[in-house]
Amino acid sequence: MHRLLLTKPDGRHLTLYGREPIDATLQAPSPFAEPLNASAHLRWHPLRGEWVTYAAYRQGRTFLPPPEYNPLAVTRDPSNPTEVPAGRWDVAVFDNRFPSLGQAEGAAPPPELIVPTAPAAGHCEVVVFTQDPQSSLGALPLDHIDLLLQVWGERTQKLGEREEIKYVLPFENRGAEVGVTLHHPHGQIYAYPVVPPVPGRMQQTAAGHYRSRGKGPLEEMIAGERRSGERVLYEGPHAIAFVPACARYPYEVWVAPIEPVEGFAQLQPAQRADLARALKTALLKYDGLWQRPLPYLMAWYQAPTDGQPHPESHLHAELYPPYRTRDRLKYLAGTEIAAGFFAMDALPEEKARELQAVEVNLT
């Protein structure tokens, strides 16, 4: 993996990654001249026992621009700079101009309210998967996806070294149906000042399971899925993709290394290469089933960045497409939003068979 570290005119950081050496003379562009001064703050939710972050300035972020104003495309005209330069690189990572977490230098303290408040320490980054605005993560070559997995590992390590960061979550929202405001293939990385509620509960459950059984719950679940094979979409020597028996969404897919790995940075080259094959298989099956790009949310869960060993942790992605059928969108309903109790009207085995029937070409 090759990298080039740059600083934008507004002070934000940009790192270019490539499978081949990168021209060291490249300059970091920015559509913005003034320094980033946005600061978020936290408010405590006393009934749920969790923090909520507030960043009202995000309402001014770029929203579904026409192709000629794509801020994630490479800069062609220096008088109209985008976020990334022209040149030979494969993946770009830069500080989000409209972060949900983070404090600008000299920021005003959070407001005093009837609930506790705090500065929203943390960091948000944008990850541009490719220079091609018409491509997608699933369409990238396997070695390009392998590079992206390495990038997620390096960013997790870099962000996790900060004392205020407790958890790093790479994710991708794809499609306007799940709230995407830019169609160029990209994802984000959120580095949180606390372990968020969902991965926190997963981690707590995994830790208890590991103490009582000597294995994490996902490791045992993967073993069961491999024995059954009924819901498996891809199984290689080191990685697997499957519709989980406990899926909460139609066509939900999990992608993971077979052996437990705490995070991206701990993947061995062979594991990472096979994980790229598993991920690409799942994404190609999504698009192949509908014969059109399928919207989804993909979240990667890994161990907290507290410097402690977490043998119970098991790196994996969970992919949630919002489709109920081929023609109807599935959104969260009252029981899911109000109670957190998911109601499924499609069996995981049925949806797994549909995805299994889609032939994909990984070359």
ZIDA-V809663 format. One record per residue. N is the residue number from 1. RES is the residue in one letter. SS is DSSP state (helix for helix, strand for strand, loop for the rest). PSI is psi in radians with two decimals (* if undefined). D_CENTER is the distance of its C-alpha to the mean C-alpha in Angstrom with 2 decimals. Layout:
n: {N;N}
res: {RES;RES}
ss: {SS;SS}
psi: {PSI;PSI}
d_center: {D_CENTER;D_CENTER}
This chain:
n: {1;2;3;4;5;6;7;8;9;10;11;12;13;14;15;16;17;18;19;20;21;22;23;24;25;26;27;28;29;30;31;32;33;34;35;36;37;38;39;40;41;42;43;44;45;46;47;48;49;50;51;52;53;54;55;56;57;58;59;60;61;62;63;64;65;66;67;68;69;70;71;72;73;74;75;76;77;78;79;80;81;82;83;84;85;86;87;88;89;90;91;92;93;94;95;96;97;98;99;100;101;102;103;104;105;106;107;108;109;110;111;112;113;114;115;116;117;118;119;120;121;122;123;124;125;126;127;128;129;130;131;132;133;134;135;136;137;138;139;140;141;142;143;144;145;146;147;148;149;150;151;152;153;154;155;156;157;158;159;160;161;162;163;164;165;166;167;168;169;170;171;172;173;174;175;176;177;178;179;180;181;182;183;184;185;186;187;188;189;190;191;192;193;194;195;196;197;198;199;200;201;202;203;204;205;206;207;208;209;210;211;212;213;214;215;216;217;218;219;220;221;222;223;224;225;226;227;228;229;230;231;232;233;234;235;236;237;238;239;240;241;242;243;244;245;246;247;248;249;250;251;252;253;254;255;256;257;258;259;260;261;262;263;264;265;266;267;268;269;270;271;272;273;274;275;276;277;278;279;280;281;282;283;284;285;286;287;288;289;290;291;292;293;294;295;296;297;298;299;300;301;302;303;304;305;306;307;308;309;310;311;312;313;314;315;316;317;318;319;320;321;322;323;324;325;326;327;328;329;330;331;332;333;334;335;336;337;338;339;340;341;342;343;344;345;346;347;348;349;350;351;352;353;354;355;356;357;358;359;360;361;362;363}
res: {M;H;R;L;L;L;T;K;P;D;G;R;H;L;T;L;Y;G;R;E;P;I;D;A;T;L;Q;A;P;S;P;F;A;E;P;L;N;A;S;A;H;L;R;W;H;P;L;R;G;E;W;V;T;Y;A;A;Y;R;Q;G;R;T;F;L;P;P;P;E;Y;N;P;L;A;V;T;R;D;P;S;N;P;T;E;V;P;A;G;R;W;D;V;A;V;F;D;N;R;F;P;S;L;G;Q;A;E;G;A;A;P;P;P;E;L;I;V;P;T;A;P;A;A;G;H;C;E;V;V;V;F;T;Q;D;P;Q;S;S;L;G;A;L;P;L;D;H;I;D;L;L;L;Q;V;W;G;E;R;T;Q;K;L;G;E;R;E;E;I;K;Y;V;L;P;F;E;N;R;G;A;E;V;G;V;T;L;H;H;P;H;G;Q;I;Y;A;Y;P;V;V;P;P;V;P;G;R;M;Q;Q;T;A;A;G;H;Y;R;S;R;G;K;G;P;L;E;E;M;I;A;G;E;R;R;S;G;E;R;V;L;Y;E;G;P;H;A;I;A;F;V;P;A;C;A;R;Y;P;Y;E;V;W;V;A;P;I;E;P;V;E;G;F;A;Q;L;Q;P;A;Q;R;A;D;L;A;R;A;L;K;T;A;L;L;K;Y;D;G;L;W;Q;R;P;L;P;Y;L;M;A;W;Y;Q;A;P;T;D;G;Q;P;H;P;E;S;H;L;H;A;E;L;Y;P;P;Y;R;T;R;D;R;L;K;Y;L;A;G;T;E;I;A;A;G;F;F;A;M;D;A;L;P;E;E;K;A;R;E;L;Q;A;V;E;V;N;L;T}
ss: {loop;strand;strand;strand;strand;strand;strand;loop;loop;loop;loop;loop;strand;strand;strand;strand;strand;strand;loop;loop;loop;loop;loop;loop;loop;loop;loop;loop;loop;loop;loop;loop;loop;loop;loop;loop;loop;loop;loop;loop;strand;strand;strand;strand;strand;loop;loop;loop;loop;strand;strand;strand;strand;strand;loop;helix;helix;helix;helix;helix;loop;loop;loop;loop;loop;loop;helix;helix;helix;loop;loop;loop;loop;strand;loop;loop;loop;helix;helix;helix;loop;loop;loop;strand;loop;loop;loop;loop;loop;loop;strand;strand;strand;strand;strand;loop;loop;loop;loop;loop;loop;loop;loop;loop;loop;loop;loop;loop;loop;loop;loop;loop;loop;loop;loop;loop;strand;strand;strand;loop;loop;strand;strand;strand;strand;strand;strand;strand;loop;loop;loop;loop;loop;loop;loop;loop;helix;helix;helix;loop;loop;helix;helix;helix;helix;helix;helix;helix;helix;helix;helix;helix;helix;helix;helix;helix;helix;helix;helix;helix;loop;loop;loop;loop;loop;loop;strand;strand;strand;strand;strand;strand;strand;strand;loop;helix;helix;helix;loop;loop;loop;loop;loop;loop;loop;strand;strand;strand;strand;strand;strand;strand;loop;loop;loop;loop;helix;helix;helix;helix;helix;helix;helix;helix;helix;helix;helix;helix;helix;helix;helix;helix;helix;loop;loop;loop;helix;helix;helix;helix;helix;helix;helix;helix;helix;helix;helix;helix;loop;loop;loop;strand;strand;strand;strand;loop;loop;loop;strand;strand;strand;strand;loop;loop;loop;loop;loop;loop;loop;loop;loop;loop;strand;strand;strand;strand;strand;loop;loop;loop;loop;loop;loop;helix;helix;helix;loop;loop;helix;helix;helix;helix;helix;helix;helix;helix;helix;helix;helix;helix;helix;helix;helix;helix;helix;helix;helix;helix;helix;helix;loop;loop;loop;loop;loop;strand;strand;strand;strand;strand;strand;loop;loop;loop;loop;loop;loop;loop;loop;loop;loop;loop;loop;loop;loop;strand;strand;strand;strand;strand;loop;loop;strand;loop;loop;loop;loop;loop;strand;loop;loop;loop;loop;helix;helix;helix;helix;helix;helix;loop;loop;loop;loop;loop;loop;loop;loop;helix;helix;helix;helix;helix;helix;helix;helix;helix;loop;loop;loop;loop;loop;loop;loop}
psi: {2.26;2.60;2.70;2.09;2.24;2.84;2.28;2.80;-0.47;0.12;-0.16;2.72;2.52;2.27;2.19;2.38;2.52;2.78;-0.30;2.83;2.56;2.42;2.04;-0.17;-0.03;2.53;2.57;2.06;3.00;2.38;-0.13;2.40;-0.65;2.62;2.68;2.14;0.25;2.38;2.28;2.87;2.82;2.55;2.42;2.30;1.79;-0.42;-0.59;-0.26;0.79;2.79;2.58;2.35;2.50;2.22;1.34;-0.44;-0.25;-0.26;-0.28;0.14;2.85;2.33;1.92;1.04;2.77;2.80;-0.63;-0.19;0.50;1.95;-0.21;-0.06;2.77;2.62;2.13;-0.60;1.94;-0.40;-0.23;1.23;2.60;-2.77;-0.27;2.60;2.80;2.66;-3.13;1.73;2.84;-0.70;2.42;2.44;2.22;2.75;2.30;2.29;-0.38;1.18;2.52;-0.27;2.58;2.66;2.15;2.66;2.30;0.32;2.60;2.59;2.75;2.73;2.70;2.13;-3.04;-0.17;2.70;2.52;2.84;2.73;2.47;1.26;2.66;-2.94;2.53;2.28;2.61;2.35;1.94;2.03;-0.52;2.78;-0.37;1.95;-0.28;-0.04;-2.94;2.90;-0.75;-0.36;-0.16;2.63;2.72;-0.70;-0.40;-0.74;-0.67;-0.76;-0.76;-0.71;-0.66;-0.71;-0.80;-0.64;-0.78;-0.74;-0.67;-0.77;-0.82;-0.83;-0.65;-0.32;-0.29;2.36;-0.57;-0.15;2.23;-0.33;2.42;2.18;1.84;2.45;2.85;2.25;2.19;2.14;2.50;-0.46;-0.40;0.34;0.23;2.35;-0.14;2.23;-0.24;2.36;2.00;2.87;-2.99;2.83;2.16;2.22;1.99;2.63;-0.15;2.84;2.08;2.84;-0.79;-0.98;-0.47;-0.76;-0.68;-0.72;-0.72;-0.75;-0.76;-0.69;-0.76;-0.70;-0.74;-0.70;-0.65;-0.45;-0.14;0.11;2.70;2.75;-0.59;-0.63;-0.77;-0.65;-0.74;-0.72;-0.72;-0.72;-0.64;-0.68;-0.72;-0.90;-0.10;-0.54;0.14;2.28;-0.55;2.35;2.04;-2.94;-0.40;-0.15;2.84;2.60;2.32;2.73;2.04;2.55;-0.38;0.43;2.37;-0.21;2.55;2.34;0.31;2.39;2.44;2.48;2.28;2.70;2.58;-0.79;2.47;2.32;2.32;-0.61;3.10;-0.70;-0.34;-0.01;2.37;2.72;-0.73;-0.66;-0.78;-0.73;-0.71;-0.58;-0.64;-0.70;-0.72;-0.77;-0.80;-0.69;-0.84;-0.77;-0.68;-0.61;-0.67;-0.96;-0.60;-0.57;-0.67;-0.19;0.55;2.79;2.26;2.19;2.59;2.85;2.24;2.12;2.36;2.14;2.34;-3.10;2.67;2.74;0.93;0.10;0.04;2.65;2.49;1.28;-0.31;-0.30;2.60;1.79;2.30;2.76;2.53;2.20;2.24;1.66;2.48;0.01;2.33;-0.84;-2.99;-0.28;0.01;2.33;2.50;2.04;2.86;2.40;-2.99;-0.79;-0.58;-0.81;-0.84;-0.67;-0.29;0.39;1.88;2.45;2.08;2.32;0.39;2.36;2.40;-0.60;-0.66;-0.80;-0.58;-0.70;-0.66;-0.77;-0.65;-0.53;-0.24;2.11;2.38;2.70;1.99;-0.06;*}
d_center: {20.04;21.59;20.46;22.13;21.71;22.95;23.63;23.66;26.91;25.44;24.50;20.72;19.38;18.20;17.52;18.11;17.39;19.49;21.01;24.32;25.82;24.95;27.83;28.35;30.12;27.14;26.83;23.86;24.40;23.41;24.32;25.31;28.30;28.37;26.44;23.40;25.01;22.54;22.29;20.68;22.36;21.93;24.25;24.98;25.06;28.18;28.12;24.61;24.73;21.45;20.48;19.48;18.44;20.45;20.02;22.45;22.41;19.09;21.42;22.64;19.48;19.71;19.72;19.88;22.23;24.49;23.71;26.21;24.36;20.84;19.66;17.08;19.95;22.06;25.02;28.18;30.48;30.63;32.11;28.98;26.12;22.46;19.57;19.94;23.19;24.82;25.25;24.15;20.53;17.50;14.31;14.51;12.84;14.65;15.11;14.26;17.72;17.04;15.13;14.87;15.63;18.15;21.88;23.96;27.07;29.93;27.99;30.08;29.74;28.09;30.62;32.89;32.59;33.76;30.51;29.22;27.08;25.39;23.72;19.94;19.38;15.95;14.04;11.51;10.62;10.03;9.17;11.69;11.40;15.14;18.30;19.16;18.43;19.62;17.41;14.13;11.64;13.99;16.98;16.34;18.74;17.90;18.59;16.21;13.29;14.85;14.80;11.08;10.76;13.45;11.89;8.89;11.91;14.05;11.92;11.49;15.25;16.22;14.60;15.68;19.17;19.63;21.83;20.29;16.71;16.36;12.72;9.54;6.10;3.13;1.09;4.32;7.67;10.47;14.06;16.27;16.70;13.42;14.09;12.98;15.52;15.16;15.37;14.94;12.11;9.33;5.85;5.77;6.17;8.38;11.23;13.44;17.23;17.33;15.52;14.28;16.32;14.19;13.12;16.55;18.41;16.76;17.71;21.15;21.77;20.81;23.07;25.95;25.62;25.67;28.71;30.62;29.81;28.75;25.54;22.18;21.82;19.07;21.37;24.21;22.35;21.37;25.03;26.17;24.04;25.40;28.91;28.68;26.86;27.11;23.42;22.20;20.76;20.53;22.09;22.66;24.22;21.10;18.27;18.17;16.57;18.26;18.67;19.15;22.64;21.38;18.99;18.81;17.91;19.85;18.13;15.37;14.33;13.18;12.66;13.93;16.51;19.86;20.98;19.19;17.19;15.97;13.04;12.09;15.10;17.44;16.97;20.24;20.49;21.66;18.89;16.24;18.24;18.55;14.91;14.43;17.28;15.95;12.64;14.79;17.34;15.27;14.04;17.62;19.11;17.31;18.77;21.97;22.70;22.77;23.86;21.56;17.87;16.32;13.94;11.09;8.08;5.71;4.53;5.52;8.71;11.12;14.37;15.21;16.29;19.86;21.60;22.83;22.66;20.60;22.04;20.89;17.16;15.67;12.33;10.82;8.33;9.57;9.84;11.91;14.07;16.44;19.50;22.42;24.64;24.80;26.20;25.01;21.81;20.84;19.87;20.16;23.87;26.12;25.91;22.10;21.84;25.12;25.39;21.95;23.86;22.35;24.95;24.48;27.10;25.94;26.16;23.26;25.94;26.87;23.42;22.89;26.21;25.22;22.16;24.29;26.86;24.68;25.59;23.12;23.93;21.62;23.77}
